[in-house]
Amino acid sequence: MKSLENTFKKRLLAGETLIGLWSSLCSPIAAEALADAGFDWLLFDSEHSPVEVAGLYPLLQAAASGSAEAIVRPAWNDKVLIKRVLDIGAQTILVPFVQNAAEARAAVAATRYPPEGIRGVAGSTRASRYGRAKDYFRVANREVCLLVQIETGEALEALGEIAAVDGVDGVFIGPSDLAASLGHLGNPGHEDVQRALREAVDQLRLLGKPAGILATSPEDARRYRDWGYQFVAAGVDLGLLVKAADRLSAQMA
Ligand SMILES: O=C(O)C(=O)C[C@H](O)[C@@H](O)CO
């Protein structure tokens, strides 16, 4: 038995634009249903949802049969959390709150087995197909896709050095946190924030590093895609559910 190829990474590095959905629901039923909704990727967020590593496991299992590639956002740039998320079979991870090149290098090291990094070794995990993937240790480092998240003005200042870190495959800009950091909490649509988002993608394009972002409306998602963001979450599952429920109840009022 062979290791699974990371097709998200392959497509991203080939320059494809990949449209995804952000998942905060922490529901294996929702994960299974959404994984076949036609998105290229589905991100399970354990930073801003109540799911822990044990709860991520059934989400990854549920999404595995679908056409969307699973991505996990660990709660923090923490080598233990990253190791545990990789062990349960996530191949692509989005590491939040990376502020400078040193933090980006720490994230890279956490995702790599020695000698390239410091990831701890487990014999039988979902990642190694329970030890049956004979090529696993040979290809594991290569198949990890590391996306790092920029969330502050300080991190934007360091964008060039973060993007240049070997092993960083893509840079995701978090509009909500960036808005807060730039003094516009709750208003990522503010012109200062939008200008910063546009300048960030322009800079990343010049550096040849894929840029990602989260939108909460199709209009925003299309605009970000048109600006050159290459992996774009077009919405959040919980938000979609709430909007649809509110609309239905209003129609019945
Ligand atoms: O800054 C952002 O934007 C994010 O990090 C995404 C948020 O955590 C949130 O909107 C996800 O539901």
The ligand as an SDF file (V2000), in Angstrom:
LIG
                    3D

 12 11  0  0  0  0  0  0  0  0999 V2000
   -8.7600   36.5700   10.2190 O   0  0  0  0  0  0  0  0  0  0  0  0
   -9.6010   35.8130    9.6970 C   0  0  0  0  0  0  0  0  0  0  0  0
  -10.3920   36.1990    8.8200 O   0  0  0  0  0  0  0  0  0  0  0  0
   -9.6440   34.4280   10.1630 C   0  0  0  0  0  0  0  0  0  0  0  0
   -8.7110   33.9720   10.8000 O   0  0  0  0  0  0  0  0  0  0  0  0
  -10.8940   33.6440    9.9640 C   0  0  0  0  0  0  0  0  0  0  0  0
  -11.6840   33.7030   11.2450 C   0  0  0  0  0  0  0  0  0  0  0  0
  -11.0560   32.9110   12.2270 O   0  0  0  0  0  0  0  0  0  0  0  0
  -13.1520   33.3160   11.1660 C   0  0  0  0  0  0  0  0  0  0  0  0
  -13.8380   34.1880   10.3550 O   0  0  0  0  0  0  0  0  0  0  0  0
  -13.4430   31.9020   10.8510 C   0  0  0  0  0  0  0  0  0  0  0  0
  -14.8090   31.6220   11.0600 O   0  0  0  0  0  0  0  0  0  0  0  0
  1  2  2  0
  2  3  1  0
  2  4  1  0
  4  5  2  0
  4  6  1  0
  6  7  1  0
  7  8  1  0
  7  9  1  0
  9 10  1  0
  9 11  1  0
 11 12  1  0
M  END
$$$$
